Amino acid sequence: MKKKTASMPALPMRNLVIFPRMILHFDVGREYSVGAVKAASEGDRRIFLVAQKDASINNPVNSDVFKIGVVAEIRQTLKTPDGNTRVLVEGLYRAKADDFRREGEYYVASPTTLNDRKNTFLSSEESVAYLRALKDSFSMYGSYSPKMSKEMQQAAYTEQNLHALMDLIIFNTYLPMEDRQAMLETTSEKKRADMLLRLLEKEIEIMMLENEITEDVTESLDKNQRDYYLREQMRAISKQLGDEDSVDEVYTYQDRIREVGFDADTEEKLIKDTEKLLKLSPNSQDYGLIRNYLDTVLELPWNIKDDKKINMEKAQKQLDRDHYGLKKVKDRILETIAVRALNPDVKGQILCLVGPPGVGKTSVGRSIAKAINRSYARISLGGVGDEAEIRGHRKTYIGAMPGRIVKAITQAKTMNPVIVLDEIDKLRSDYKGDPASALLEVLDPEQNVSFADHFLEIPLDLSDVMFITTANSLDTIPAPLLDRMEVIELSSYTREEKFNIAKKHLIPKQLKKHGEKPVQVKIADSAIYSMIDFYTKEAGVRKLEQRIAALCRKSAKKLVEGCPKVNITSDTIKEFLGVKKYLPETLPEQDEVGAVTGLAWTSVGGVTMPLEVLVMSGTGKLELTGSLGEVMTESGKIAVSLARSLADKYGIDPEFYKNKDLHIHAPEGAVPKDGPSAGVTMTTALISALSGIPVKREVAMTGEITLHGKVLPIGGLREKSMAAYKAGVKTVIIPFENKPDLEDVDEVVKEHVRFIPAKTIETVLENALVKDNVSNAKMYDAPEISAKKPVLRKERGSRKNKRV
């Protein structure tokens, strides 16, 4: 029968469970606990004792305590020297309260008596059986517990009442608070006995293991290693029990390893590495090495991937916003993105962006990452000559670290980032290894599924990484490495492209960087063109941005000095940037004999290259000057042979190769020049000099020549045509096979320049020589010295190699 009592003081207990018939003393320090004890002592001395679910809560509510506790009688209270109150209580009976609450200065509750169910009582035979089992288990428990007195064991052995025996065992054994509460709440006598037997068996097993561990550890240590012994004992206990609450970092490492979900071999290796820590002192060097290794492995973003959907429209806008022009490059990149949108698991797309400095190769890689919603990381390979920079160092070495690939993935915090391998053409090899060979595994879709970093010593899957490489030239990239990449060429910017990039991107960027507003500093279009033409000479826009930054700095000074607004035009730009550093390329003032305007490609774009031929009386010597390379020298010899075959047609003395000396010169002798595309230029200049027929001043040409007079295709037509346009050329003669390349030529150039495709040298000469003089050409009309030297392009600053 359940009997509900009136409200009585209640006391929430921390990590303590009281049972009926148990006499126990404890200290109370919380004000409401002291108040409850005081109120009970002044009344009938009855108090409801109930355990808290979480001992860290200082002001518990009804949901923070268990429902079932014990009604106890206060026997004695005592004030301790530290200010706490010590209470001696005796448990009377179990009770259940659903209304634990705070009233005034302490908690109260209305507990209801809780008795065992009648149908759960044990028979006399069952009671005897449980008595024997509990006595045996308690006796074994006592044999492993050094604190258990023989008198206590004797008292348990002579006890014949099951309830009294269970109370005695509970009073004198260590049981966790949760298990004690479960015992208290069990209303079945049989279940309570079964539960106590299981708890005793569990405690016996733990104590047996503890004794074994103590014996094993004691045997391996001497008296001078007491601290080490304590550490070993703690670790051994944690290892045997699998205690999840252990603060030992070894088991934290093991938990993190298991959470990642490595394959069986990798997990086994890493677990063994963590177990080595148990055998080492934290002060040892090997301990630090293993910890560093495990931290590096677990910092990698295993199983973390960017899985956002690709939006093609957004990708297009991102590329257009970040870069002006580069239509073909953008189209190729969007094709790659489209394939990834259809098949996110596609492997092996490795792009190589090739182009001169400053054209935006690295920033294109960053834009690709933004366009496909991937994390971005960049690895600079310029000057790297150690294979360990790619594969990492063996972790046994002092100061060992993983390779740059692993670091980049750790930095990106995802397993499928966009990684830009910058300046891959500037790798070098020495006695430390060949990093280019190490990259073969990184960039091979068949191998990078299990990339082996020397430091990690476990396979790393790089198949989901999108690699983008950049280079200024393909010549220095090993063929096996180049074979793994799809090359996308970024040519130099034209004058118009530079103008638009400066106006739409660079100027707003620099104004913001220097804290200036567009209304305060205005840079006219004419000033932008002046910076492009007279203060920079490059393929990209890096130097142009520096000049714009210089304008902003000087404008900032004027604004601070009180000038309300700064206007920069082509007329005033000299005040900001000084004298012009590069003078414009110009054409000869008149048609000249033996002087032809050729076109060349350099690392900073296209340029015009005047070529001169001088004929002198002599013995048939041929002199070529102007820092000409081997290929260009051979083109000069071909031009002489071709001129001999055309001697009759143009009234040239067939014996000129015996009685005339020829001198072919390319001005700007300090600038190295090479390439086959000056063949038609040399031939035309030679025919003009030998025949005395002037060459049209507004005609420029490019093309390789053969001994039979065929004109072969060349490269760099887009840049060369822009140089011709800037110099004022009206007609450009190009190889017939380069006709399709006219699609890439800037529209402004095509509007102002006439292009003549030529299959043979006859077409070139017909359009380059002044026709009125061709039919009347005589050998004796050919001067022995060249006509007036043409006006050459002058420049200040560094010189660039020319490839013609």
NUKE-76564 format. One record per residue (C-alpha): x, y, z; residue in three letters. Coordinates in steps of 0.5 Angstrom, whole numbers, plus 500, padded with zeros to 3 digits. Each point is the difference from the previous one (the first is absolute). Last residue first. Layout:
NUKE-76564
((X,Y,Z),"Ala")
...
//
This chain:
NUKE-76564
((622,573,329),"Val")
((501,498,507),"Arg")
((503,507,504),"Lys")
((503,499,507),"Asn")
((498,506,504),"Lys")
((504,506,502),"Arg")
((500,504,507),"Ser")
((499,507,500),"Gly")
((499,506,495),"Arg")
((498,499,494),"Glu")
((501,502,492),"Lys")
((497,497,494),"Arg")
((504,502,494),"Leu")
((499,505,495),"Val")
((503,497,493),"Pro")
((507,501,498),"Lys")
((500,504,494),"Lys")
((502,495,494),"Ala")
((504,495,500),"Ser")
((507,500,497),"Ile")
((502,497,494),"Glu")
((494,503,496),"Pro")
((497,495,495),"Ala")
((498,504,494),"Asp")
((506,496,496),"Tyr")
((496,494,501),"Met")
((494,502,496),"Lys")
((493,501,502),"Ala")
((495,503,495),"Asn")
((495,495,501),"Ser")
((500,500,508),"Val")
((500,508,500),"Asn")
((493,502,499),"Asp")
((498,494,505),"Lys")
((503,502,506),"Val")
((502,494,504),"Leu")
((495,497,505),"Ala")
((494,497,497),"Asn")
((504,497,494),"Glu")
((505,498,504),"Leu")
((496,496,505),"Val")
((496,497,495),"Thr")
((506,497,496),"Glu")
((503,498,507),"Ile")
((494,494,500),"Thr")
((494,499,503),"Lys")
((498,507,503),"Ala")
((494,502,504),"Pro")
((499,508,499),"Ile")
((498,503,506),"Phe")
((497,507,500),"Arg")
((501,504,507),"Val")
((495,505,502),"His")
((493,496,502),"Glu")
((504,494,501),"Lys")
((504,503,505),"Val")
((494,503,504),"Val")
((497,493,500),"Glu")
((506,497,503),"Asp")
((503,494,497),"Val")
((497,493,502),"Asp")
((496,499,494),"Glu")
((506,502,496),"Leu")
((503,493,502),"Asp")
((496,496,494),"Pro")
((505,504,495),"Lys")
((506,497,503),"Asn")
((501,495,495),"Glu")
((500,506,495),"Phe")
((507,503,503),"Pro")
((499,507,502),"Ile")
((501,507,496),"Ile")
((498,505,505),"Val")
((497,507,496),"Thr")
((499,507,503),"Lys")
((505,500,506),"Val")
((499,506,505),"Gly")
((505,497,505),"Ala")
((494,498,505),"Lys")
((497,496,494),"Tyr")
((506,497,499),"Ala")
((501,498,507),"Ala")
((493,498,500),"Met")
((501,495,494),"Ser")
((506,497,504),"Lys")
((496,498,506),"Glu")
((495,497,497),"Arg")
((504,496,495),"Leu")
((505,497,505),"Gly")
((502,494,496),"Gly")
((502,499,493),"Ile")
((498,496,494),"Pro")
((504,499,494),"Leu")
((501,504,494),"Val")
((503,496,494),"Lys")
((506,503,496),"Gly")
((503,493,498),"His")
((505,501,505),"Leu")
((495,501,505),"Thr")
((498,506,504),"Ile")
((497,501,507),"Glu")
((495,506,500),"Gly")
((499,507,503),"Thr")
((499,506,496),"Met")
((499,508,501),"Ala")
((497,505,494),"Val")
((500,507,502),"Glu")
((507,502,497),"Arg")
((499,497,493),"Lys")
((507,497,498),"Val")
((504,503,495),"Pro")
((503,496,494),"Ile")
((507,501,500),"Gly")
((501,493,497),"Ser")
((505,497,505),"Leu")
((497,504,506),"Ala")
((493,499,499),"Ser")
((501,492,499),"Ile")
((504,500,506),"Leu")
((495,504,504),"Ala")
((494,495,497),"Thr")
((504,494,502),"Thr")
((502,502,507),"Met")
((493,502,501),"Thr")
((497,493,497),"Val")
((505,496,505),"Gly")
((499,504,506),"Ala")
((495,495,503),"Ser")
((505,495,501),"Pro")
((502,502,507),"Gly")
((505,504,504),"Asp")
((502,506,503),"Lys")
((504,502,506),"Pro")
((500,508,501),"Val")
((506,503,501),"Ala")
((500,501,492),"Gly")
((494,505,500),"Glu")
((500,500,493),"Pro")
((500,494,496),"Ala")
((506,500,494),"His")
((501,496,494),"Ile")
((507,502,497),"His")
((501,497,493),"Leu")
((507,500,496),"Asp")
((499,501,492),"Lys")
((505,497,495),"Asn")
((498,492,501),"Lys")
((493,500,502),"Tyr")
((498,505,496),"Phe")
((502,496,494),"Glu")
((493,499,497),"Pro")
((499,508,500),"Asp")
((493,502,502),"Ile")
((495,502,495),"Gly")
((494,498,504),"Tyr")
((498,494,497),"Lys")
((507,498,498),"Asp")
((502,500,507),"Ala")
((495,496,503),"Leu")
((504,493,501),"Ser")
((506,504,503),"Arg")
((495,504,505),"Ala")
((498,493,502),"Leu")
((507,498,502),"Ser")
((501,507,503),"Val")
((493,499,504),"Ala")
((502,493,502),"Ile")
((507,502,503),"Lys")
((496,506,504),"Gly")
((495,494,503),"Ser")
((506,496,502),"Glu")
((502,506,504),"Thr")
((493,501,503),"Met")
((500,493,503),"Val")
((507,500,503),"Glu")
((498,507,504),"Gly")
((501,507,497),"Leu")
((504,505,505),"Ser")
((499,505,495),"Gly")
((505,498,495),"Thr")
((500,496,493),"Leu")
((506,500,496),"Glu")
((500,497,493),"Leu")
((507,500,496),"Lys")
((499,500,492),"Gly")
((507,503,498),"Thr")
((499,507,501),"Gly")
((496,506,498),"Ser")
((495,502,505),"Met")
((492,499,501),"Val")
((497,502,507),"Leu")
((494,496,502),"Val")
((495,503,506),"Glu")
((495,497,504),"Leu")
((495,504,504),"Pro")
((497,496,506),"Met")
((493,502,502),"Thr")
((497,497,507),"Val")
((496,495,502),"Gly")
((498,498,508),"Gly")
((504,501,506),"Val")
((504,493,499),"Ser")
((502,502,493),"Thr")
((497,499,493),"Trp")
((503,503,494),"Ala")
((497,504,494),"Leu")
((504,502,494),"Gly")
((501,507,497),"Thr")
((504,500,494),"Val")
((506,504,498),"Ala")
((505,498,494),"Gly")
((497,506,496),"Val")
((496,505,503),"Glu")
((492,502,500),"Asp")
((500,507,504),"Gln")
((499,502,507),"Glu")
((502,493,503),"Pro")
((495,498,505),"Leu")
((499,501,507),"Thr")
((500,496,506),"Glu")
((498,505,506),"Pro")
((505,502,505),"Leu")
((501,496,507),"Tyr")
((502,503,507),"Lys")
((496,507,499),"Lys")
((502,505,505),"Val")
((497,501,507),"Gly")
((495,495,502),"Leu")
((495,506,504),"Phe")
((502,506,497),"Glu")
((501,497,493),"Lys")
((493,497,501),"Ile")
((497,508,498),"Thr")
((499,500,493),"Asp")
((498,492,499),"Ser")
((495,502,506),"Thr")
((499,500,507),"Ile")
((495,504,504),"Asn")
((501,500,508),"Val")
((495,504,504),"Lys")
((499,504,506),"Pro")
((507,501,501),"Cys")
((502,501,507),"Gly")
((507,497,502),"Glu")
((496,494,501),"Val")
((497,500,493),"Leu")
((507,501,497),"Lys")
((503,495,504),"Lys")
((495,495,498),"Ala")
((501,501,493),"Ser")
((507,499,500),"Lys")
((498,493,503),"Arg")
((494,499,495),"Cys")
((505,501,494),"Leu")
((505,495,503),"Ala")
((495,495,501),"Ala")
((498,501,493),"Ile")
((507,499,498),"Arg")
((501,494,504),"Gln")
((493,497,497),"Glu")
((503,501,493),"Leu")
((506,496,502),"Lys")
((496,494,502),"Arg")
((496,501,493),"Val")
((502,494,496),"Gly")
((504,500,494),"Ala")
((505,505,502),"Glu")
((502,507,498),"Lys")
((498,506,505),"Thr")
((501,507,500),"Tyr")
((499,503,493),"Phe")
((495,496,497),"Asp")
((496,497,505),"Ile")
((500,506,505),"Met")
((499,504,494),"Ser")
((493,496,499),"Tyr")
((498,501,507),"Ile")
((501,507,500),"Ala")
((496,501,493),"Ser")
((495,496,504),"Asp")
((500,506,505),"Ala")
((501,498,507),"Ile")
((496,503,505),"Lys")
((502,501,508),"Val")
((495,503,505),"Gln")
((493,498,496),"Val")
((503,493,500),"Pro")
((501,499,507),"Lys")
((507,499,504),"Glu")
((502,496,505),"Gly")
((506,498,497),"His")
((498,492,499),"Lys")
((493,503,498),"Lys")
((503,504,495),"Leu")
((505,494,498),"Gln")
((494,495,499),"Lys")
((496,505,496),"Pro")
((506,502,495),"Ile")
((502,492,499),"Leu")
((493,497,498),"His")
((496,504,495),"Lys")
((504,505,498),"Lys")
((507,497,500),"Ala")
((497,493,497),"Ile")
((497,504,495),"Asn")
((506,504,498),"Phe")
((504,493,500),"Lys")
((495,497,496),"Glu")
((501,506,495),"Glu")
((507,499,500),"Arg")
((500,493,499),"Thr")
((501,495,505),"Tyr")
((505,495,500),"Ser")
((498,493,498),"Ser")
((497,495,505),"Leu")
((501,493,497),"Glu")
((496,494,503),"Ile")
((504,493,501),"Val")
((497,494,502),"Glu")
((505,496,505),"Met")
((502,493,501),"Arg")
((505,501,493),"Asp")
((503,506,503),"Leu")
((503,496,506),"Leu")
((502,494,495),"Pro")
((503,505,496),"Ala")
((504,504,505),"Pro")
((498,507,501),"Ile")
((506,505,498),"Thr")
((497,502,493),"Asp")
((493,501,502),"Leu")
((501,507,502),"Ser")
((497,505,505),"Asn")
((497,495,504),"Ala")
((494,498,504),"Thr")
((497,494,503),"Thr")
((492,499,502),"Ile")
((499,493,504),"Phe")
((493,499,501),"Met")
((500,495,506),"Val")
((495,494,501),"Asp")
((506,495,498),"Ser")
((504,502,505),"Leu")
((499,494,505),"Asp")
((506,500,505),"Leu")
((503,493,501),"Pro")
((503,500,507),"Ile")
((508,501,502),"Glu")
((498,507,502),"Leu")
((507,503,499),"Phe")
((502,496,494),"His")
((494,502,496),"Asp")
((497,495,496),"Ala")
((494,502,496),"Phe")
((495,494,499),"Ser")
((495,502,495),"Val")
((505,505,497),"Asn")
((503,494,496),"Gln")
((495,499,494),"Glu")
((498,507,500),"Pro")
((507,502,499),"Asp")
((501,507,503),"Leu")
((503,499,507),"Val")
((504,493,497),"Glu")
((503,504,495),"Leu")
((502,506,505),"Leu")
((505,496,503),"Ala")
((504,500,493),"Ser")
((499,507,500),"Ala")
((503,501,507),"Pro")
((507,496,498),"Asp")
((504,498,505),"Gly")
((505,503,506),"Lys")
((506,500,495),"Tyr")
((497,505,496),"Asp")
((493,501,496),"Ser")
((497,507,498),"Arg")
((493,502,500),"Leu")
((498,507,496),"Lys")
((495,497,495),"Asp")
((496,498,506),"Ile")
((499,508,501),"Glu")
((494,499,505),"Asp")
((497,493,501),"Leu")
((492,503,501),"Val")
((496,495,505),"Ile")
((493,500,499),"Val")
((497,497,506),"Pro")
((497,493,501),"Asn")
((502,497,506),"Met")
((498,506,504),"Thr")
((504,504,506),"Lys")
((503,504,494),"Ala")
((506,501,505),"Gln")
((501,493,501),"Thr")
((499,498,493),"Ile")
((506,505,499),"Ala")
((504,497,505),"Lys")
((499,493,497),"Val")
((502,503,493),"Ile")
((506,504,503),"Arg")
((503,494,503),"Gly")
((500,497,507),"Pro")
((505,503,506),"Met")
((506,497,503),"Ala")
((504,505,505),"Gly")
((504,494,502),"Ile")
((500,494,495),"Tyr")
((496,494,502),"Thr")
((494,503,497),"Lys")
((503,499,493),"Arg")
((499,506,496),"His")
((494,503,496),"Gly")
((498,497,493),"Arg")
((500,507,496),"Ile")
((505,504,504),"Glu")
((504,494,501),"Ala")
((502,499,493),"Glu")
((504,506,501),"Asp")
((502,505,494),"Gly")
((494,505,501),"Val")
((502,507,497),"Gly")
((493,502,498),"Gly")
((495,495,502),"Leu")
((495,504,504),"Ser")
((494,496,503),"Ile")
((494,504,500),"Arg")
((493,497,504),"Ala")
((493,502,498),"Tyr")
((494,497,503),"Ser")
((494,498,495),"Arg")
((494,503,498),"Asn")
((501,499,492),"Ile")
((500,507,498),"Ala")
((504,502,506),"Lys")
((505,495,499),"Ala")
((501,502,493),"Ile")
((501,507,502),"Ser")
((506,498,504),"Arg")
((503,496,494),"Gly")
((499,506,495),"Val")
((503,504,506),"Ser")
((506,496,499),"Thr")
((501,501,492),"Lys")
((498,507,500),"Gly")
((504,503,494),"Val")
((505,503,505),"Gly")
((506,495,497),"Pro")
((500,497,493),"Pro")
((495,494,499),"Gly")
((498,493,502),"Val")
((495,498,504),"Leu")
((500,492,501),"Cys")
((494,497,501),"Leu")
((499,493,504),"Ile")
((493,496,499),"Gln")
((502,493,502),"Gly")
((494,498,504),"Lys")
((492,501,499),"Val")
((496,499,506),"Asp")
((496,506,499),"Pro")
((497,498,494),"Asn")
((495,504,496),"Leu")
((503,506,504),"Ala")
((507,498,500),"Arg")
((499,500,492),"Val")
((497,507,500),"Ala")
((506,502,504),"Ile")
((505,498,495),"Thr")
((496,503,494),"Glu")
((500,506,504),"Leu")
((508,500,501),"Ile")
((500,499,492),"Arg")
((495,506,499),"Asp")
((504,505,505),"Lys")
((507,498,497),"Val")
((497,502,493),"Lys")
((497,506,502),"Lys")
((506,503,504),"Leu")
((497,507,500),"Gly")
((499,503,507),"Tyr")
((501,496,506),"His")
((497,500,507),"Asp")
((493,502,498),"Arg")
((500,496,494),"Asp")
((502,493,504),"Leu")
((495,501,505),"Gln")
((494,502,495),"Lys")
((502,493,496),"Gln")
((500,496,507),"Ala")
((493,503,502),"Lys")
((497,498,494),"Glu")
((503,493,500),"Met")
((498,499,507),"Asn")
((503,494,503),"Ile")
((497,497,506),"Lys")
((504,500,507),"Lys")
((503,494,502),"Asp")
((507,502,503),"Asp")
((503,494,503),"Lys")
((502,498,507),"Ile")
((501,492,501),"Asn")
((507,502,503),"Trp")
((501,507,501),"Pro")
((508,499,502),"Leu")
((501,502,507),"Glu")
((500,493,502),"Leu")
((506,498,496),"Val")
((504,506,502),"Thr")
((498,499,508),"Asp")
((502,493,499),"Leu")
((507,502,498),"Tyr")
((501,505,505),"Asn")
((498,496,505),"Arg")
((505,494,498),"Ile")
((506,505,499),"Leu")
((498,503,507),"Gly")
((500,493,503),"Tyr")
((507,498,497),"Asp")
((503,506,503),"Gln")
((499,498,507),"Ser")
((497,504,505),"Asn")
((493,497,499),"Pro")
((503,493,502),"Ser")
((499,495,495),"Leu")
((497,493,501),"Lys")
((493,503,500),"Leu")
((501,504,494),"Leu")
((502,494,496),"Lys")
((493,498,500),"Glu")
((498,506,496),"Thr")
((504,498,494),"Asp")
((497,493,501),"Lys")
((493,503,499),"Ile")
((503,504,494),"Leu")
((502,494,496),"Lys")
((494,496,502),"Glu")
((496,506,497),"Glu")
((504,500,494),"Thr")
((499,492,499),"Asp")
((493,500,501),"Ala")
((498,506,496),"Asp")
((499,506,503),"Phe")
((493,502,503),"Gly")
((502,507,503),"Val")
((496,499,507),"Glu")
((505,494,501),"Arg")
((506,505,500),"Ile")
((497,505,504),"Arg")
((498,495,506),"Asp")
((507,497,499),"Gln")
((503,507,501),"Tyr")
((496,501,506),"Thr")
((502,494,503),"Tyr")
((507,502,500),"Val")
((498,507,502),"Glu")
((499,497,507),"Asp")
((494,504,503),"Val")
((496,493,501),"Ser")
((493,501,499),"Asp")
((499,495,495),"Glu")
((503,495,505),"Asp")
((502,494,496),"Gly")
((501,496,506),"Leu")
((507,496,498),"Gln")
((503,506,497),"Lys")
((498,505,505),"Ser")
((502,496,505),"Ile")
((507,499,497),"Ala")
((500,507,499),"Arg")
((499,502,507),"Met")
((505,494,502),"Gln")
((505,503,495),"Glu")
((500,507,503),"Arg")
((500,498,507),"Leu")
((507,496,498),"Tyr")
((503,505,497),"Tyr")
((499,505,506),"Asp")
((503,494,504),"Arg")
((506,499,496),"Gln")
((506,500,505),"Asn")
((497,493,504),"Lys")
((500,496,493),"Asp")
((495,499,495),"Leu")
((499,494,495),"Ser")
((497,495,506),"Glu")
((496,505,503),"Thr")
((496,502,493),"Val")
((498,492,500),"Asp")
((498,500,507),"Glu")
((496,506,500),"Thr")
((496,498,493),"Ile")
((499,493,503),"Glu")
((497,503,507),"Asn")
((496,505,496),"Glu")
((497,495,495),"Leu")
((498,496,506),"Met")
((497,506,503),"Met")
((496,501,494),"Ile")
((497,493,499),"Glu")
((498,500,507),"Ile")
((496,507,499),"Glu")
((497,497,494),"Lys")
((498,494,504),"Glu")
((497,504,506),"Leu")
((496,504,496),"Leu")
((497,494,496),"Arg")
((499,497,507),"Leu")
((496,506,503),"Leu")
((496,501,493),"Met")
((498,492,501),"Asp")
((498,502,508),"Ala")
((496,506,498),"Arg")
((497,497,494),"Lys")
((497,494,505),"Lys")
((498,505,505),"Glu")
((496,504,495),"Ser")
((499,507,501),"Thr")
((506,503,497),"Thr")
((501,507,501),"Glu")
((505,500,506),"Leu")
((505,495,495),"Met")
((499,504,494),"Ala")
((502,506,505),"Gln")
((506,496,502),"Arg")
((502,498,493),"Asp")
((500,508,498),"Glu")
((504,502,506),"Met")
((506,495,498),"Pro")
((501,494,505),"Leu")
((505,499,505),"Tyr")
((499,495,505),"Thr")
((498,500,508),"Asn")
((493,503,500),"Phe")
((498,497,494),"Ile")
((502,493,503),"Ile")
((497,501,507),"Leu")
((493,502,497),"Asp")
((500,494,496),"Met")
((502,496,506),"Leu")
((494,503,504),"Ala")
((495,499,494),"His")
((502,493,499),"Leu")
((500,498,508),"Asn")
((505,494,502),"Gln")
((506,505,502),"Glu")
((506,495,502),"Thr")
((504,501,494),"Tyr")
((499,508,500),"Ala")
((502,501,507),"Ala")
((506,496,498),"Gln")
((502,504,494),"Gln")
((499,506,504),"Met")
((505,497,506),"Glu")
((505,499,495),"Lys")
((501,507,498),"Ser")
((499,502,493),"Met")
((505,506,498),"Lys")
((505,495,496),"Pro")
((494,498,495),"Ser")
((502,494,496),"Tyr")
((498,495,505),"Ser")
((494,504,502),"Gly")
((497,500,493),"Tyr")
((501,492,501),"Met")
((496,500,506),"Ser")
((495,504,498),"Phe")
((499,496,494),"Ser")
((499,494,504),"Asp")
((495,503,505),"Lys")
((496,503,494),"Leu")
((500,493,497),"Ala")
((498,496,507),"Arg")
((495,505,502),"Leu")
((497,500,493),"Tyr")
((499,493,500),"Ala")
((497,500,507),"Val")
((495,505,498),"Ser")
((498,496,494),"Glu")
((499,494,505),"Glu")
((495,504,504),"Ser")
((496,503,495),"Ser")
((502,507,497),"Leu")
((495,506,500),"Phe")
((498,503,493),"Thr")
((493,499,501),"Asn")
((500,504,506),"Lys")
((502,507,496),"Arg")
((506,503,504),"Asp")
((498,506,504),"Asn")
((500,508,498),"Leu")
((497,505,506),"Thr")
((498,506,496),"Thr")
((504,506,501),"Pro")
((497,507,501),"Ser")
((506,505,498),"Ala")
((504,506,503),"Val")
((506,504,498),"Tyr")
((503,506,504),"Tyr")
((500,507,502),"Glu")
((493,502,497),"Gly")
((496,494,497),"Glu")
((505,496,494),"Arg")
((497,494,497),"Arg")
((500,493,499),"Phe")
((493,498,498),"Asp")
((500,493,497),"Asp")
((502,497,507),"Ala")
((502,492,501),"Lys")
((502,497,506),"Ala")
((504,495,503),"Arg")
((500,498,507),"Tyr")
((504,502,507),"Leu")
((507,502,498),"Gly")
((504,503,506),"Glu")
((503,507,500),"Val")
((507,503,503),"Leu")
((501,507,498),"Val")
((506,504,499),"Arg")
((499,508,499),"Thr")
((505,504,496),"Asn")
((504,506,503),"Gly")
((507,497,499),"Asp")
((500,499,508),"Pro")
((494,495,499),"Thr")
((493,501,503),"Lys")
((497,493,503),"Leu")
((493,497,498),"Thr")
((498,494,503),"Gln")
((495,494,499),"Arg")
((496,503,494),"Ile")
((495,495,498),"Glu")
((499,498,493),"Ala")
((495,500,494),"Val")
((504,496,494),"Val")
((500,502,493),"Gly")
((496,499,494),"Ile")
((498,505,495),"Lys")
((507,502,498),"Phe")
((502,507,500),"Val")
((502,505,494),"Asp")
((492,500,498),"Ser")
((498,503,506),"Asn")
((504,506,500),"Val")
((508,500,502),"Pro")
((503,506,503),"Asn")
((508,498,500),"Asn")
((500,496,494),"Ile")
((507,496,499),"Ser")
((497,494,503),"Ala")
((496,498,494),"Asp")
((494,495,502),"Lys")
((500,503,507),"Gln")
((498,494,505),"Ala")
((494,501,505),"Val")
((500,500,508),"Leu")
((493,502,503),"Phe")
((501,502,507),"Ile")
((497,498,507),"Arg")
((502,503,506),"Arg")
((493,501,502),"Asp")
((501,508,500),"Gly")
((506,504,503),"Glu")
((505,495,497),"Ser")
((496,500,493),"Ala")
((500,508,499),"Ala")
((507,500,502),"Lys")
((502,494,495),"Val")
((496,504,495),"Ala")
((503,507,501),"Gly")
((507,497,500),"Val")
((498,497,493),"Ser")
((497,506,498),"Tyr")
((507,504,502),"Glu")
((504,495,496),"Arg")
((506,497,505),"Gly")
((497,493,502),"Val")
((505,495,503),"Asp")
((499,492,500),"Phe")
((498,495,505),"His")
((497,493,499),"Leu")
((496,495,503),"Ile")
((497,496,495),"Met")
((493,496,502),"Arg")
((497,502,494),"Pro")
((505,503,494),"Phe")
((503,506,499),"Ile")
((503,502,493),"Val")
((506,505,500),"Leu")
((503,503,494),"Asn")
((497,507,501),"Arg")
((494,500,505),"Met")
((494,504,499),"Pro")
((497,501,507),"Leu")
((492,500,501),"Ala")
((496,503,506),"Pro")
((493,497,501),"Met")
((494,501,497),"Ser")
((494,495,503),"Ala")
((501,493,499),"Thr")
((497,495,494),"Lys")
((499,493,502),"Lys")
((501,495,495),"Lys")
((497,493,502),"Met")
//
